[in-house]
Amino acid sequence: MSRTGYFQYNMRTVVHSAVGGIVRLPSLFDGLGGKRVLLVSDQGLKSVGIVDQIVRVFENNPCGTTAQLVGVFDGITPDAGSKTVNACLAYAREVAADAILAVGGGSVLDAAKGVKYCLHHNLTDIKAAIPAGIKLDMWPAIQPMDIPHIAVPTTAGTGAEVSAAAVFYNEELGIKINLAVPFIDADIAVLDANLTVGLPNFLTASTGMDALTHALEGVCSPAANHFTDAHAFLAAQLIEENLPKAVANGKDIDARHTMLQASTMAIDAFINALGAIPVHNCAHAFGGLYHVPHGDANAALLPVVIELLPEFYLPNAERLAKALNLQPQGTPEETLEKVVHRLRYLQQQIGCHTNFSKWGVKAEDMEKILVAISSDPTYMFYPIPQDRMIKIAEAMIG
């Protein structure tokens, strides 16, 4: 943890948090100056009626706002495939959209960021923006993008509604590509727990573990500071308390609303303390190779990576225990063992995946797995020793 070194802390997105808060969307776009709004979502949310619910908010808007919905693109695929991002981009130009409303999970929210970036830079292909696997830009080289942008998460997991980073799947290369650029984050995030009530248990579990991973990797980052700690610790503690409740009773609106807030805080800590993130490093690799959903990947990997990289996690054992509402016990080794035990118990409580057997991970793919882990851009933050990569892979094979 950095206590005296230089750090930069940023959370540009304004958060509006209220059950039923989506009714304010038209007036919020008015305030941002958006007049022709494109709704970006996916087929799953279309099928359960959430897309139509958002459309009705604009159709039945009693406030006389000028913002209008000019199009709906509901074709975003899992992993935010670059082909669908490009298709959405083309549609945005076709309907002359001047504002973006993203409603969905991480893939949808990230796809909207890609569309926004390409519109601002007059690109037609998101892959052209990220030729080397990762695109990192900094202010002041990058200035605000004059495209009103609101994000409405329907899962409490990725926190993509407030992060200035996005991950896409490059179908041609078969890898995850990363865009980390100031001002691609939404101007406003609307946290409305009503939109998460119908989320199935398995998605509640995996997305919640994704949020917990963000919080805990924020706690352990060498770039952590008091600002990021404020969000990382509270987010992890709230998730530890409320994720089992949200899985046990999906209609527990208090647990759902708390999880949304914790997810947003967790990604804020994660991004602002971005450094060594070995769990995400492995998750990206397995996601790219086998299309393991990101939440499921983090859910299974979290206790395994912590247990198998003691040289990295032992200095943070007491901090991890505090983040999980545990009392440190004995030596750092004993405390870390308690942390791993608590995470495994949480996996049992919520019924999430503990390995990747469902996705056909095979022992004979070991060389490809090692290459995928060591080739991911986040590997440069903390090069995982090869013998440990092998043990992590063996645990995930199941």
C-alpha positions in Angstrom: 0.0 0.0 0.0 1.3 3.5 -0.9 0.9 5.9 1.9 3.3 8.7 0.8 3.9 8.1 -2.9 2.2 10.0 -5.7 -1.2 8.7 -6.8 -4.2 9.9 -8.8 -7.8 9.3 -7.8 -10.6 9.8 -10.1 -14.3 9.0 -10.2 -15.9 11.1 -12.9 -19.3 9.4 -13.2 -22.1 10.9 -11.2 -24.1 8.2 -9.4 -27.9 8.3 -9.1 -29.0 5.5 -6.7 -32.7 4.8 -6.1 -35.1 2.0 -6.4 -37.2 3.0 -9.5 -34.6 5.5 -10.5 -34.9 4.8 -14.2 -37.9 7.1 -14.4 -35.4 10.0 -14.4 -33.6 8.9 -17.5 -35.2 11.4 -20.0 -34.6 14.3 -17.7 -31.1 13.3 -17.0 -30.3 13.2 -20.8 -31.9 16.6 -21.1 -29.5 17.9 -18.5 -26.6 16.4 -20.4 -27.8 17.9 -23.7 -28.6 14.6 -25.3 -31.5 14.7 -27.8 -31.3 11.5 -29.9 -30.6 8.6 -27.6 -29.5 5.2 -28.7 -30.4 2.4 -26.2 -27.7 -0.4 -26.2 -28.6 -3.7 -24.6 -28.7 -7.5 -25.3 -31.2 -10.2 -26.3 -31.5 -11.6 -22.8 -32.7 -8.3 -21.4 -35.0 -7.9 -24.3 -36.6 -11.3 -23.7 -37.3 -10.6 -20.0 -38.9 -7.2 -20.7 -36.3 -4.8 -19.4 -35.5 -3.3 -22.8 -39.2 -2.6 -23.3 -39.5 -1.2 -19.8 -36.8 1.4 -20.6 -38.6 2.2 -23.9 -41.8 2.9 -22.1 -40.0 5.3 -19.7 -39.3 7.5 -22.8 -42.7 6.9 -24.4 -44.6 7.8 -21.2 -42.4 10.6 -20.1 -44.7 13.2 -18.4 -42.0 15.8 -17.9 -42.0 17.2 -21.4 -38.3 16.6 -21.9 -36.7 16.9 -25.4 -34.6 13.8 -25.2 -36.1 11.0 -27.3 -35.2 7.4 -28.0 -34.3 7.1 -31.7 -33.1 3.5 -31.8 -32.6 0.2 -29.8 -29.7 -2.0 -30.5 -30.1 -5.3 -28.5 -27.6 -7.4 -30.2 -24.6 -7.1 -27.9 -23.0 -10.6 -27.3 -21.3 -11.9 -24.2 -17.7 -10.8 -23.9 -18.6 -7.7 -25.9 -17.5 -9.3 -29.2 -15.9 -6.7 -31.5 -18.2 -7.6 -34.4 -21.3 -6.7 -32.4 -19.6 -3.5 -31.1 -18.9 -2.5 -34.7 -22.5 -3.4 -35.7 -23.8 -1.2 -32.9 -21.5 1.6 -34.0 -22.8 1.4 -37.5 -26.4 1.5 -36.3 -25.6 4.5 -34.1 -24.5 6.4 -37.2 -27.5 5.2 -39.1 -30.0 6.6 -36.6 -27.9 9.8 -36.1 -27.7 9.2 -32.3 -26.0 11.9 -30.3 -26.3 10.2 -26.9 -25.9 6.6 -25.6 -27.9 4.8 -23.0 -26.3 1.5 -22.0 -28.6 -1.0 -20.0 -27.1 -4.3 -19.1 -24.3 -6.2 -17.6 -20.6 -5.7 -18.2 -20.6 -6.7 -21.8 -23.2 -4.2 -22.7 -21.7 -1.4 -20.7 -18.3 -2.0 -22.1 -19.7 -2.2 -25.7 -21.3 1.2 -25.2 -17.9 2.6 -24.2 -16.4 1.2 -27.4 -19.1 2.8 -29.5 -18.6 6.1 -27.8 -14.8 6.0 -28.3 -15.1 5.1 -32.0 -17.8 7.8 -32.6 -15.5 10.4 -31.0 -12.4 9.3 -33.0 -14.3 8.7 -36.2 -13.4 5.0 -36.3 -15.4 2.1 -37.9 -13.7 -0.8 -36.2 -13.0 -1.1 -32.4 -10.1 -3.4 -33.1 -8.3 -0.6 -34.9 -8.3 1.3 -31.6 -6.5 -1.5 -29.9 -3.9 -3.1 -32.2 -1.6 -4.4 -29.5 -4.1 -6.0 -27.0 -4.3 -3.0 -24.8 -4.8 0.8 -25.4 -3.7 3.0 -22.5 -4.2 6.8 -22.9 -3.9 9.5 -20.3 -5.2 13.0 -19.7 -4.3 15.6 -20.9 -3.6 13.9 -24.2 -7.2 12.6 -24.1 -9.9 15.3 -23.6 -13.6 14.9 -22.8 -15.8 13.2 -25.4 -18.9 15.3 -26.2 -21.3 12.4 -26.3 -23.9 12.3 -23.4 -23.6 8.8 -21.9 -25.7 7.1 -19.2 -25.1 3.6 -17.9 -27.7 1.5 -16.1 -26.3 -1.8 -14.7 -28.6 -4.8 -14.5 -26.0 -6.9 -12.5 -24.1 -6.1 -9.4 -20.7 -7.3 -10.6 -18.6 -5.6 -13.1 -19.0 -2.0 -12.0 -18.5 -1.1 -15.6 -21.1 1.7 -15.2 -18.4 3.9 -13.6 -15.0 2.6 -14.9 -12.9 4.3 -17.6 -11.9 0.9 -18.9 -13.5 -1.7 -21.2 -12.7 -5.3 -22.3 -13.7 -6.7 -25.7 -13.3 -10.0 -27.4 -11.2 -9.9 -30.6 -12.7 -12.8 -32.6 -9.8 -12.8 -35.2 -7.1 -13.1 -32.6 -9.1 -15.1 -30.0 -8.1 -12.8 -27.2 -9.5 -10.2 -24.8 -8.5 -6.7 -25.7 -8.5 -3.8 -23.2 -9.3 -0.1 -23.6 -8.3 2.1 -20.7 -8.9 5.7 -21.6 -10.2 8.7 -19.7 -13.7 9.9 -20.4 -15.0 6.7 -21.9 -16.8 6.1 -18.6 -20.5 7.2 -18.4 -21.4 10.7 -17.4 -24.1 9.3 -15.1 -24.8 5.9 -13.6 -28.3 5.0 -12.5 -28.4 2.3 -9.9 -31.9 0.8 -9.8 -32.2 -2.4 -7.9 -35.6 -3.2 -9.4 -33.7 -4.2 -12.6 -31.7 -6.8 -10.8 -34.6 -8.6 -8.9 -35.2 -11.1 -11.7 -31.5 -12.0 -12.1 -31.1 -15.8 -11.8 -29.2 -17.2 -8.8 -26.3 -18.4 -10.8 -25.8 -14.9 -12.3 -26.3 -13.2 -9.0 -23.6 -15.4 -7.6 -21.0 -15.1 -10.4 -21.4 -11.3 -10.8 -21.3 -10.8 -7.1 -18.0 -12.7 -6.9 -16.7 -10.6 -9.8 -17.4 -7.5 -7.6 -15.7 -9.1 -4.6 -12.6 -9.9 -6.7 -12.4 -6.2 -7.7 -12.6 -5.2 -4.1 -10.0 -7.7 -2.9 -7.6 -7.0 -5.7 -8.0 -3.4 -4.8 -7.1 -4.2 -1.2 -4.0 -6.1 -2.2 -2.7 -3.8 -5.0 0.7 -2.2 -4.3 -0.9 1.0 -5.6 -3.7 1.0 -3.0 -4.0 4.2 -1.0 -6.4 5.5 1.6 -8.8 6.7 -1.0 -9.1 3.3 -2.7 -9.2 1.6 0.7 -12.3 3.5 1.7 -14.2 1.9 -1.2 -12.4 -1.5 -1.4 -12.8 -2.5 2.3 -16.4 -1.4 2.6 -17.4 -2.9 -0.7 -15.9 -6.3 0.2 -17.5 -6.2 3.7 -20.9 -5.4 2.2 -20.6 -8.1 -0.4 -19.6 -10.7 2.1 -22.7 -9.8 4.1 -25.2 -9.4 1.3 -24.3 -11.7 -1.6 -25.6 -14.8 0.2 -28.8 -12.9 1.0 -29.3 -11.8 -2.6 -28.8 -15.4 -3.8 -31.0 -16.9 -1.2 -33.8 -14.5 -1.9 -33.6 -12.7 -5.2 -36.5 -10.3 -4.2 -34.6 -9.0 -1.2 -34.5 -5.4 -2.5 -32.2 -4.2 0.3 -29.6 -6.8 -0.4 -29.9 -6.1 -4.2 -29.6 -2.4 -3.7 -26.6 -2.8 -1.4 -24.9 -5.1 -3.9 -25.3 -2.5 -6.7 -23.6 0.1 -4.5 -20.9 -2.3 -3.4 -20.2 -3.3 -7.0 -19.8 0.4 -8.0 -17.5 1.1 -5.1 -15.4 -2.1 -5.8 -14.6 -1.2 -9.4 -13.7 2.4 -8.3 -11.1 1.0 -5.9 -9.9 -1.6 -8.4 -9.3 1.0 -11.2 -7.8 3.7 -9.1 -5.4 1.2 -7.4 -4.7 -0.7 -10.6 -1.5 -2.7 -10.3 -0.9 -6.4 -9.7 -4.1 -8.3 -10.4 -3.2 -12.0 -10.8 -6.8 -13.2 -10.4 -8.0 -11.0 -13.3 -4.9 -12.0 -15.3 -5.9 -15.7 -15.1 -9.6 -14.9 -15.7 -8.8 -13.0 -18.9 -6.7 -16.0 -20.1 -9.4 -18.6 -19.5 -12.1 -16.3 -20.8 -10.2 -15.8 -24.1 -9.4 -19.5 -24.6 -12.6 -21.1 -23.4 -15.2 -18.3 -23.2 -15.6 -18.8 -19.5 -17.8 -15.8 -18.4 -15.8 -13.3 -16.5 -17.8 -13.5 -13.3 -17.6 -17.3 -13.3 -13.8 -17.1 -14.0 -13.2 -14.8 -11.0 -15.5 -16.8 -8.8 -13.6 -20.0 -9.3 -10.1 -18.5 -9.3 -10.3 -16.2 -6.4 -9.4 -18.6 -3.5 -7.2 -20.7 -5.7 -4.9 -17.8 -6.8 -4.7 -16.4 -3.3 -3.7 -19.8 -1.9 -1.2 -20.5 -4.6 0.6 -17.1 -4.5 1.4 -16.7 -0.8 4.5 -14.6 -1.6 2.1 -11.9 -3.0 -0.8 -12.2 -0.6 0.9 -12.9 2.8 1.8 -9.2 3.3 -1.9 -8.4 2.8 -3.3 -11.3 4.9 -4.5 -9.0 7.7 -6.0 -6.6 5.2 -7.8 -9.4 3.4 -9.2 -10.7 6.7 -10.5 -7.3 7.6 -12.1 -6.9 4.2 -14.0 -10.2 4.7 -15.2 -9.3 8.2 -12.8 -11.7 9.8 -10.5 -11.3 12.8 -6.8 -11.9 12.0 -5.6 -15.1 13.6 -2.1 -16.0 14.6 0.6 -15.7 12.0 0.1 -14.2 8.5 0.1 -17.8 7.2 -2.8 -18.7 9.5 -4.7 -15.6 8.7 -4.3 -16.2 5.0 -5.5 -19.8 5.4 -8.6 -18.4 7.2 -9.2 -16.0 4.3 -9.1 -18.8 1.8 -11.4 -21.0 3.9 -13.9 -18.1 4.1 -13.9 -17.7 0.4 -14.4 -21.4 -0.2 -17.3 -21.4 2.2 -18.8 -18.4 0.4 -18.5 -20.4 -2.9 -20.6 -23.1 -1.2 -23.1 -20.7 0.2 -23.9 -19.2 -3.2 -23.4 -22.2 -5.3 -20.9 -20.7 -7.8 -18.4 -22.6 -10.0 -15.2 -23.7 -8.3 -13.5 -25.0 -11.5 -13.9 -24.8 -15.3 -14.9 -28.4 -16.1 -18.1 -27.1 -17.6 -16.1 -25.2 -20.3 -14.0 -28.1 -21.3 -10.6 -27.0 -20.0 -8.2 -29.9 -20.7 -4.8 -30.9 -19.3 -3.5 -31.3 -22.8 -4.1 -27.6 -23.3 -1.6 -26.7 -20.6 0.9 -25.0 -23.0 -1.8 -22.9 -24.5 -3.0 -21.9 -21.0 0.4 -20.9 -19.9 0.9 -18.8 -23.1 -2.5 -17.1 -22.6 -1.8 -16.2 -19.0 1.7 -14.8 -19.7 0.4 -13.0 -22.9 -2.4 -11.1 -21.1 -1.5 -7.4 -20.8 -2.1 -7.5 -17.0 0.7 -10.1 -16.6 3.2 -7.2 -16.8 1.9 -6.0 -13.4 2.8 -9.2 -11.7 4.5 -12.1 -13.6 3.0 -15.3 -12.1 5.8 -18.0 -11.8 5.3 -20.8 -14.3 5.0 -23.5 -11.7 2.2 -21.6 -10.0 0.4 -21.1 -13.3 0.5 -24.8 -13.8 -1.0 -25.4 -10.4 -3.7 -22.8 -11.0 -4.6 -24.4 -14.3 -4.6 -27.9 -12.7 -7.1 -26.7 -10.1 -9.3 -25.2 -12.7 -9.4 -28.4 -14.8 -11.2 -30.0 -12.0 
